[in-house]
Amino acid sequence: MAKALLGHLGGTDPRLLEQVRLLNRRVADLEAHVMRLQAENDHLVAAVHDGRLLTVDEALNTPATV
């Protein structure tokens, strides 16, 4: 029954393994890209705030302007 569900008698389909490898590589590339974008964003935010990042405590202590 299990063999019928798999659709063949052999091991894992090599095409499927290649797809998994390609997808894993793509995920790793996207994760690296996100890290670069986060670092660039942090750099830009620091430049806007003269090298000083706004903290949560500072944001809560600052009166809101409408």
VENURDA-V246985 format. One record per backbone hydrogen bond with DSSP energy under -1.0 kcal/mol. CO is the residue of the C=O (numbers start at 1). NH is the residue of the N-H. Records with the same first field share a line. If there is no record, write none. Layout:
# VENURDA-V246985
CO=NH, NH
This chain:
# VENURDA-V246985
1=5
2=6
3=7
13=17
14=18
15=19
16=20
17=21
18=22
19=23
20=24
21=25
22=26
23=27
24=28
25=29
26=30
27=31
28=32
29=33
30=34
31=35
32=36
33=37
34=38
35=39
36=40
37=41
38=42
39=43
40=44
41=45
42=46
43=47
44=48
45=49
46=51
47=50
49=52
55=59
56=60
57=61
58=62
